[in-house]
Amino acid sequence: MTDFKRPRVLIVCSAGGHLTEALLAIKDVEMDFDVATFYLPHLRVPQSAKALHFLIDPHISLWKYAVNALQSLWLMLKIRPHIVLTTGAGIAIACALIGKCFGCKLIFIETAASVSQLSRTGKFLYRYADLFIVQWPGLCQLYSRAVYGGCVL
Amino acid sequence: MARSVPVILPSSLWGVRAVILVLLGTSPYSFDRLARAIDELAGQHSWDVFMQTGNTHYEPVNCRHADFIPHEQVQSLVKDCDILVTQGGAGSIHEGLVTGSPIVAVPRRVELNESQVEQTELVQAMEQTGRLIAVYNVEDLYDSIQTAYTFHPIQGEPNRIPELISQYLKQV
C-alpha cells in the first residue's frame, strides 16, 4: 500500500445553512480540515475539525471585503491548505482566490438554494473552481463543467 | 388588556395539543412577515409556539421566543414538536428533514427585503418532491398548518457529494 497522505482542507463559508451544507458534503470524507466562518452564537463544528477560525462577513460592504481579504491572507499563510472547499457566500471569495494564487485546488459546492441559476458567488468562482458540484440537475445543462451530486438535504 | 410577557399556554390541558416550533434562521435580514403571522395565529388559536427569531426585529407576544438557542436545544425541540414552521433556508429545513417532522416552509423574498438571496426555488423544488408543505403567502399559513398534521414527508434520495469529494481528493 502506498501512503495516502491526508490532504489538508480549509472549509470556508458563511455560518448557518451554508456551513450545515458544507459539513453534510464532507460527511465521512477522510481528510484533515479547518473551518473558517463568521461568528454566530452557539456556533458548533464537528470535533474532527482541527480548528475554528473567524473571518469578518463582508455581506455587501466593500470595505469589509478588504478587511476579509487581509484576514484571509493571514489565515491562508498560517494554515497553508492543499484545498479550499466552500459553499459560499461572499466570505469565501478572498480565501478561494488567494488559494488559487498559492496553487491550492478549489472545490465549490453550490448551495441547495440554487435550483435554476447559480448564486452570485457560484457564478464568480465557477471559472476558478477545480471541482464544481451542483445539487440540482438543471444547472449542469447551463454550466458544462458542473458535476451533479444530488441534494445534501 | 395586552399581554406584555410571553405566556406558555397549557393547550394540552383541554386536549388540543399544538406544539409548533418556528425557525427563522441565521440571515442578517429581518423576517417580520412570518414572525407576525405566527404570533397572531398563536394568540387566536391558543397554540403553544416556540420561535427562534434570529435577527428578526418583531417581538412576539403570544409565543415563547429567543433570538438564538444552542444547536442541541434546536435539535431536541425539532424532535419533540408537532410541526416545524420555517423560513426557506437550507439549514432550517434540514433540521426538520433529519427528524421527519412535518415542515411548513415560508420562503423569504428578496423584493420584500427579507433576504439577499432567493429562497423560493428551493422551497418549490422540495415541495414538488413531497418533502415539505410550501407557503408563499402568509395568509395561507393557518390552512397549511392544519394540513401539516396529517402530512408525511417523503424521504429524499441519497446524494453522492461526499463520494465525489473523496474521489477528487484521491486524484490530487
Interface residues (C-beta under 8 A of the other chain):
Chain A: F4 P7 V9 A15 G16 G17 H18 L19 T20 E21 L24 A25 I26 K27 D28 V29 E30 M31 L40 P41 H42 R44 D57 H59 I60 H82 I83 L85 A89 K105 I107 I109 T111 A112 A113 S114 V115 S116 S119 D130 L131 I133 Q135 W136 V147 G149 G150 C151 V152 L153
Chain B: G25 T26 S27 P28 D67 F68 I69 P70 H71 G88 G89 A90 G91 S92 I93 H94 L97 Q116 V117 E118 Q119 E121 L122 Q124 A125 M126 G156 E157 P158 N159 R160 I161 P162 L164 I165 S166 Y168 L169 K170 V172
